[in-house]
Amino acid sequence: MKAFPWIAVGIGFGVLAYIVLNQPGPQYATGDDDVEYAAGRTTLWGSKQRLAGTGGGLAGKIKEGLGRATGNEQLAAEGAGDQLVGAIKDTAGKAAQVAGQTIHDLNR
């Protein structure tokens, strides 16, 4: 069984997610601190949703491919559904990041 490449890919995604989600945000000396905190939290939530959406979309593509390869239409349909949910989460994450940046810009 060739599990090592999958384990390496999983560890790589985990490290990438850790790096992306633990980046320090920019520190601004202007505006109200509570509003800046809210903007930062909104942006962080958006990043998490985008990461979850991308992962869900990837898992959906794998499921759909396996379903089509094995002739399992139910698995293929679940994969397509997972891709849709992933796209929705990614879009929600993008919107949250834009909202967080807008809150920050208005707080200047």
Secondary structure by P-SEA (a helix, b strand, c coil): ccaaaaaaaaaaaaaaaaaaaaccccccccccaaaaaaaaaaaaaaaaaaaaaaaaaaaaaaaaaaaaaaccaaaaaaaaaaaaaaaaaaaaaaaaaaaaaaaaaaac
